[in-house]
Amino acid sequence: QFHTHTPSEHKVAGRHFDMEMHFVHSAEVDGVTKLAVVACFYEKGDRSPTFIKQLMRQALPKASADAQALTPELDFRSIAQEVLVGTVPSKLEAANEFVPNFKNYFTYSGSLTTPPCTEGVKWVVLKNPVSIEEEDVAALKALEGKNNRPVQPLNGRVVQDVGGFAK
């Protein structure tokens, strides 16, 4: 399952991103359901990933109460590729220091951000934002409005910085 928040729910260096997408994973381990969420930031840029265009311009206009109807239209391999790398900087000097998201993220144990805010969720917050066109962010905001949970205190949680540097 995936969903979006505008603006982002997480902040990096005190700053929100234009959008954050959560990819929610669940698995049964020893009879207990475990949850992991991969969070990907999006910031306004000159292009949107193919799957965002498919979602916003093809799937959503046909959407019904049955979310499964959207799934066959999305290419989950291309989604994974876009998200697990992030948008490579266009400036050559920045590109030379670029570390792809699958090696460059924050991780912590937290909770779901929507009720009932279940604890014990493994979070992986990818550092490199993905580019998204203004019109796609605007369409999501028009559909959902401002739907981010306010940033919560750490309450003793430890955030691990894995890989390269924060962008």
C-alpha atoms as an extended CHARMM CRD file, in Angstrom:
* protein
*
       167  EXT
         1         1  GLN       CA              0.0000000000        0.0000000000        0.0000000000  PROA      1               0.0000000000
         2         2  PHE       CA              1.2070000000        3.5240000000       -0.6450000000  PROA      2               0.0000000000
         3         3  HSD       CA             -0.1650000000        6.9800000000        0.0470000000  PROA      3               0.0000000000
         4         4  THR       CA              0.9870000000       10.5930000000       -0.0270000000  PROA      4               0.0000000000
         5         5  HSD       CA              1.2430000000       13.5270000000        2.3490000000  PROA      5               0.0000000000
         6         6  THR       CA              1.5170000000       17.1870000000        1.3740000000  PROA      6               0.0000000000
         7         7  PRO       CA              3.7100000000       18.6570000000        2.6850000000  PROA      7               0.0000000000
         8         8  SER       CA              6.0810000000       15.9950000000        4.0150000000  PROA      8               0.0000000000
         9         9  GLU       CA              5.5670000000       14.5420000000        7.4690000000  PROA      9               0.0000000000
        10        10  HSD       CA              9.2810000000       14.2830000000        8.1760000000  PROA      10              0.0000000000
        11        11  LYS       CA             11.6390000000       17.2580000000        8.2370000000  PROA      11              0.0000000000
        12        12  VAL       CA             15.3360000000       17.1730000000        7.3720000000  PROA      12              0.0000000000
        13        13  ALA       CA             17.5260000000       19.9820000000        8.6850000000  PROA      13              0.0000000000
        14        14  GLY       CA             14.3380000000       21.7710000000        9.8060000000  PROA      14              0.0000000000
        15        15  ARG       CA             12.7260000000       21.7410000000        6.3590000000  PROA      15              0.0000000000
        16        16  HSD       CA              9.5960000000       20.0860000000        4.9390000000  PROA      16              0.0000000000
        17        17  PHE       CA              9.5160000000       18.7410000000        1.3790000000  PROA      17              0.0000000000
        18        18  ASP       CA              6.6520000000       19.4110000000       -1.0580000000  PROA      18              0.0000000000
        19        19  MET       CA              5.3680000000       15.8440000000       -0.7590000000  PROA      19              0.0000000000
        20        20  GLU       CA              6.1790000000       12.5850000000        0.9910000000  PROA      20              0.0000000000
        21        21  MET       CA              5.0670000000        9.1630000000       -0.2170000000  PROA      21              0.0000000000
        22        22  HSD       CA              4.8080000000        6.2440000000        2.2090000000  PROA      22              0.0000000000
        23        23  PHE       CA              5.2260000000        2.6820000000        0.9450000000  PROA      23              0.0000000000
        24        24  VAL       CA              3.6910000000        0.5340000000        3.6920000000  PROA      24              0.0000000000
        25        25  HSD       CA              4.8030000000       -3.0840000000        4.0240000000  PROA      25              0.0000000000
        26        26  SER       CA              3.4490000000       -5.7380000000        6.3730000000  PROA      26              0.0000000000
        27        27  ALA       CA              4.5240000000       -9.2930000000        7.1020000000  PROA      27              0.0000000000
        28        28  GLU       CA              3.4890000000      -12.0030000000        9.5150000000  PROA      28              0.0000000000
        29        29  VAL       CA              6.4480000000      -13.0250000000       11.7180000000  PROA      29              0.0000000000
        30        30  ASP       CA              5.8760000000      -15.7190000000       14.3370000000  PROA      30              0.0000000000
        31        31  GLY       CA              2.1620000000      -14.9530000000       14.3440000000  PROA      31              0.0000000000
        32        32  VAL       CA              2.7040000000      -11.2060000000       14.8040000000  PROA      32              0.0000000000
        33        33  THR       CA              2.1030000000       -8.6120000000       12.0850000000  PROA      33              0.0000000000
        34        34  LYS       CA              5.2100000000       -6.4590000000       11.5820000000  PROA      34              0.0000000000
        35        35  LEU       CA              5.0990000000       -3.1290000000        9.7410000000  PROA      35              0.0000000000
        36        36  ALA       CA              7.7630000000       -1.2570000000        7.8050000000  PROA      36              0.0000000000
        37        37  VAL       CA              7.2970000000        2.0570000000        6.0030000000  PROA      37              0.0000000000
        38        38  VAL       CA              9.6560000000        3.4380000000        3.3760000000  PROA      38              0.0000000000
        39        39  ALA       CA              9.2220000000        7.2120000000        3.1050000000  PROA      39              0.0000000000
        40        40  CYS       CA             10.3130000000        9.0510000000       -0.0330000000  PROA      40              0.0000000000
        41        41  PHE       CA             10.4980000000       12.8350000000       -0.3290000000  PROA      41              0.0000000000
        42        42  TYR       CA              9.4140000000       14.7320000000       -3.4420000000  PROA      42              0.0000000000
        43        43  GLU       CA             10.3300000000       18.2870000000       -4.3410000000  PROA      43              0.0000000000
        44        44  LYS       CA              9.1260000000       20.4500000000       -7.1850000000  PROA      44              0.0000000000
        45        45  GLY       CA             11.2580000000       20.1110000000      -10.2630000000  PROA      45              0.0000000000
        46        46  ASP       CA             11.1140000000       19.9050000000      -14.0250000000  PROA      46              0.0000000000
        47        47  ARG       CA              9.7070000000       16.3750000000      -14.3500000000  PROA      47              0.0000000000
        48        48  SER       CA              7.6040000000       13.8070000000      -12.5500000000  PROA      48              0.0000000000
        49        49  PRO       CA              8.3710000000       10.0830000000      -12.4980000000  PROA      49              0.0000000000
        50        50  THR       CA              6.3830000000        7.9880000000      -14.9590000000  PROA      50              0.0000000000
        51        51  PHE       CA              4.3670000000        6.3440000000      -12.1920000000  PROA      51              0.0000000000
        52        52  ILE       CA              3.2980000000        9.7430000000      -10.7730000000  PROA      52              0.0000000000
        53        53  LYS       CA              2.1160000000       10.7580000000      -14.2470000000  PROA      53              0.0000000000
        54        54  GLN       CA              0.2740000000        7.4220000000      -14.5960000000  PROA      54              0.0000000000
        55        55  LEU       CA             -1.3100000000        7.8350000000      -11.1880000000  PROA      55              0.0000000000
        56        56  MET       CA             -2.3030000000       11.4870000000      -11.4990000000  PROA      56              0.0000000000
        57        57  ARG       CA             -3.2250000000       11.6530000000      -15.1840000000  PROA      57              0.0000000000
        58        58  GLN       CA             -4.5310000000        8.1610000000      -15.9890000000  PROA      58              0.0000000000
        59        59  ALA       CA             -5.4760000000        6.1230000000      -12.9180000000  PROA      59              0.0000000000
        60        60  LEU       CA             -7.0610000000        8.7470000000      -10.6210000000  PROA      60              0.0000000000
        61        61  PRO       CA             -9.5480000000       10.0340000000      -13.1920000000  PROA      61              0.0000000000
        62        62  LYS       CA            -10.8140000000        6.4190000000      -13.4740000000  PROA      62              0.0000000000
        63        63  ALA       CA            -10.6730000000        5.6990000000       -9.7410000000  PROA      63              0.0000000000
        64        64  SER       CA            -13.5690000000        4.1230000000       -7.9400000000  PROA      64              0.0000000000
        65        65  ALA       CA            -14.0160000000        2.9560000000       -4.3640000000  PROA      65              0.0000000000
        66        66  ASP       CA            -12.0520000000       -0.1630000000       -5.3980000000  PROA      66              0.0000000000
        67        67  ALA       CA             -8.3720000000        0.7500000000       -4.9950000000  PROA      67              0.0000000000
        68        68  GLN       CA             -7.3620000000       -2.5910000000       -6.5550000000  PROA      68              0.0000000000
        69        69  ALA       CA             -8.5840000000       -1.2630000000       -9.8910000000  PROA      69              0.0000000000
        70        70  LEU       CA             -5.5580000000        1.0940000000       -9.9710000000  PROA      70              0.0000000000
        71        71  THR       CA             -2.8770000000       -1.5320000000       -9.3300000000  PROA      71              0.0000000000
        72        72  PRO       CA             -2.6010000000       -3.1870000000      -12.7720000000  PROA      72              0.0000000000
        73        73  GLU       CA             -1.8810000000        0.1710000000      -14.4060000000  PROA      73              0.0000000000
        74        74  LEU       CA              1.2200000000        0.8940000000      -12.2980000000  PROA      74              0.0000000000
        75        75  ASP       CA              4.6970000000       -0.5020000000      -13.0360000000  PROA      75              0.0000000000
        76        76  PHE       CA              6.0740000000       -1.2970000000       -9.5880000000  PROA      76              0.0000000000
        77        77  ARG       CA              9.5800000000       -2.0300000000      -10.9400000000  PROA      77              0.0000000000
        78        78  SER       CA              9.9120000000        1.5030000000      -12.2800000000  PROA      78              0.0000000000
        79        79  ILE       CA              8.4990000000        2.8900000000       -9.0160000000  PROA      79              0.0000000000
        80        80  ALA       CA             11.1550000000        0.9990000000       -7.0480000000  PROA      80              0.0000000000
        81        81  GLN       CA             13.9010000000        2.2130000000       -9.3860000000  PROA      81              0.0000000000
        82        82  GLU       CA             12.8690000000        5.8750000000       -9.1430000000  PROA      82              0.0000000000
        83        83  VAL       CA             12.4380000000        5.7610000000       -5.3630000000  PROA      83              0.0000000000
        84        84  LEU       CA             15.4860000000        3.6810000000       -4.4320000000  PROA      84              0.0000000000
        85        85  VAL       CA             17.8190000000        5.9940000000       -6.3560000000  PROA      85              0.0000000000
        86        86  GLY       CA             16.2570000000        9.4590000000       -6.0690000000  PROA      86              0.0000000000
        87        87  THR       CA             16.6720000000       12.2550000000       -8.5930000000  PROA      87              0.0000000000
        88        88  VAL       CA             20.3280000000       12.6140000000       -9.5730000000  PROA      88              0.0000000000
        89        89  PRO       CA             21.4600000000       16.2610000000       -9.3320000000  PROA      89              0.0000000000
        90        90  SER       CA             21.9160000000       18.0260000000      -12.6670000000  PROA      90              0.0000000000
        91        91  LYS       CA             25.0350000000       19.9060000000      -11.5150000000  PROA      91              0.0000000000
        92        92  LEU       CA             28.0890000000       17.7650000000      -12.2500000000  PROA      92              0.0000000000
        93        93  GLU       CA             29.9140000000       18.5760000000       -9.0070000000  PROA      93              0.0000000000
        94        94  ALA       CA             26.8710000000       17.5220000000       -6.9820000000  PROA      94              0.0000000000
        95        95  ALA       CA             26.3890000000       14.3960000000       -9.1300000000  PROA      95              0.0000000000
        96        96  ASN       CA             29.9200000000       13.2490000000       -8.2730000000  PROA      96              0.0000000000
        97        97  GLU       CA             28.9640000000       13.2100000000       -4.5640000000  PROA      97              0.0000000000
        98        98  PHE       CA             25.5410000000       11.6550000000       -5.1250000000  PROA      98              0.0000000000
        99        99  VAL       CA             24.7250000000        8.5540000000       -3.0440000000  PROA      99              0.0000000000
       100       100  PRO       CA             21.6160000000        6.6010000000       -4.1670000000  PROA      100             0.0000000000
       101       101  ASN       CA             18.7670000000        6.2220000000       -1.6900000000  PROA      101             0.0000000000
       102       102  PHE       CA             19.2690000000        2.4930000000       -1.1940000000  PROA      102             0.0000000000
       103       103  LYS       CA             22.5680000000        3.4450000000        0.5100000000  PROA      103             0.0000000000
       104       104  ASN       CA             21.5030000000        6.8300000000        1.8910000000  PROA      104             0.0000000000
       105       105  TYR       CA             18.6610000000        6.9660000000        4.4250000000  PROA      105             0.0000000000
       106       106  PHE       CA             17.5610000000        7.4760000000        8.0170000000  PROA      106             0.0000000000
       107       107  THR       CA             15.9800000000        4.6640000000       10.0010000000  PROA      107             0.0000000000
       108       108  TYR       CA             14.1970000000        4.4830000000       13.3490000000  PROA      108             0.0000000000
       109       109  SER       CA             11.4760000000        2.6100000000       15.2150000000  PROA      109             0.0000000000
       110       110  GLY       CA              8.3220000000        4.6980000000       15.4210000000  PROA      110             0.0000000000
       111       111  SER       CA              4.5820000000        4.6020000000       14.8660000000  PROA      111             0.0000000000
       112       112  LEU       CA              2.1000000000        4.8920000000       12.0580000000  PROA      112             0.0000000000
       113       113  THR       CA              1.2480000000        8.5330000000       11.3740000000  PROA      113             0.0000000000
       114       114  THR       CA             -2.4830000000        7.9380000000       11.1070000000  PROA      114             0.0000000000
       115       115  PRO       CA             -4.8400000000        6.6390000000       13.8250000000  PROA      115             0.0000000000
       116       116  PRO       CA             -4.4650000000        4.4320000000       15.7450000000  PROA      116             0.0000000000
       117       117  CYS       CA             -0.7650000000        5.4940000000       15.4590000000  PROA      117             0.0000000000
       118       118  THR       CA              0.3930000000        1.9270000000       16.1430000000  PROA      118             0.0000000000
       119       119  GLU       CA              3.9170000000        1.7060000000       17.5920000000  PROA      119             0.0000000000
       120       120  GLY       CA              6.6620000000       -0.7090000000       16.5390000000  PROA      120             0.0000000000
       121       121  VAL       CA              6.8900000000        0.4190000000       12.9220000000  PROA      121             0.0000000000
       122       122  LYS       CA             10.3150000000        0.2360000000       11.2590000000  PROA      122             0.0000000000
       123       123  TRP       CA             10.8070000000        3.4800000000        9.3260000000  PROA      123             0.0000000000
       124       124  VAL       CA             13.2400000000        3.9560000000        6.4510000000  PROA      124             0.0000000000
       125       125  VAL       CA             13.3260000000        7.6050000000        5.3290000000  PROA      125             0.0000000000
       126       126  LEU       CA             15.1450000000        8.0320000000        2.0170000000  PROA      126             0.0000000000
       127       127  LYS       CA             17.3110000000       11.1610000000        1.8840000000  PROA      127             0.0000000000
       128       128  ASN       CA             17.3700000000       12.0440000000       -1.8250000000  PROA      128             0.0000000000
       129       129  PRO       CA             14.1010000000       13.6120000000       -2.9290000000  PROA      129             0.0000000000
       130       130  VAL       CA             12.5230000000       12.6760000000       -6.2430000000  PROA      130             0.0000000000
       131       131  SER       CA             11.5960000000       15.4550000000       -8.6570000000  PROA      131             0.0000000000
       132       132  ILE       CA              7.8640000000       16.1180000000       -9.1900000000  PROA      132             0.0000000000
       133       133  GLU       CA              6.1620000000       18.6550000000      -11.4440000000  PROA      133             0.0000000000
       134       134  GLU       CA              4.2480000000       21.5060000000       -9.8290000000  PROA      134             0.0000000000
       135       135  GLU       CA              1.0010000000       20.4400000000      -11.5240000000  PROA      135             0.0000000000
       136       136  ASP       CA              1.1590000000       16.9890000000       -9.9000000000  PROA      136             0.0000000000
       137       137  VAL       CA              1.7350000000       18.4000000000       -6.4070000000  PROA      137             0.0000000000
       138       138  ALA       CA             -1.1110000000       20.8770000000       -6.9920000000  PROA      138             0.0000000000
       139       139  ALA       CA             -3.4400000000       18.0630000000       -8.1280000000  PROA      139             0.0000000000
       140       140  LEU       CA             -2.6920000000       16.0600000000       -4.9790000000  PROA      140             0.0000000000
       141       141  LYS       CA             -3.2290000000       19.0870000000       -2.7700000000  PROA      141             0.0000000000
       142       142  ALA       CA             -6.5450000000       19.7820000000       -4.5150000000  PROA      142             0.0000000000
       143       143  LEU       CA             -7.5960000000       16.1690000000       -3.9480000000  PROA      143             0.0000000000
       144       144  GLU       CA             -6.3710000000       15.6890000000       -0.3770000000  PROA      144             0.0000000000
       145       145  GLY       CA             -5.5470000000       19.1360000000        0.9870000000  PROA      145             0.0000000000
       146       146  LYS       CA             -2.8380000000       19.5640000000        3.6210000000  PROA      146             0.0000000000
       147       147  ASN       CA             -2.7170000000       16.1010000000        5.1290000000  PROA      147             0.0000000000
       148       148  ASN       CA              0.5220000000       15.7640000000        7.0440000000  PROA      148             0.0000000000
       149       149  ARG       CA              0.7630000000       14.9060000000       10.7160000000  PROA      149             0.0000000000
       150       150  PRO       CA              2.6710000000       17.5480000000       12.6670000000  PROA      150             0.0000000000
       151       151  VAL       CA              6.2590000000       16.5800000000       13.4190000000  PROA      151             0.0000000000
       152       152  GLN       CA              6.3960000000       14.6790000000       16.7070000000  PROA      152             0.0000000000
       153       153  PRO       CA              9.0970000000       14.8170000000       19.3970000000  PROA      153             0.0000000000
       154       154  LEU       CA             11.6120000000       11.9530000000       19.3210000000  PROA      154             0.0000000000
       155       155  ASN       CA             10.6340000000       10.8010000000       22.8250000000  PROA      155             0.0000000000
       156       156  GLY       CA             13.9280000000        8.9760000000       23.2470000000  PROA      156             0.0000000000
       157       157  ARG       CA             13.8810000000        7.3600000000       19.8100000000  PROA      157             0.0000000000
       158       158  VAL       CA             17.2460000000        6.9720000000       18.1250000000  PROA      158             0.0000000000
       159       159  VAL       CA             17.4610000000        7.9670000000       14.4620000000  PROA      159             0.0000000000
       160       160  GLN       CA             20.2590000000        6.1850000000       12.6170000000  PROA      160             0.0000000000
       161       161  ASP       CA             21.9180000000        7.9700000000        9.7090000000  PROA      161             0.0000000000
       162       162  VAL       CA             22.8730000000        5.3010000000        7.1680000000  PROA      162             0.0000000000
       163       163  GLY       CA             25.1580000000        5.9600000000        4.2210000000  PROA      163             0.0000000000
       164       164  GLY       CA             26.0610000000        9.2890000000        2.7080000000  PROA      164             0.0000000000
       165       165  PHE       CA             25.1580000000       12.8270000000        3.5740000000  PROA      165             0.0000000000
       166       166  ALA       CA             21.7580000000       14.4760000000        3.8070000000  PROA      166             0.0000000000
       167       167  LYS       CA             20.9360000000       16.5590000000        0.7510000000  PROA      167             0.0000000000
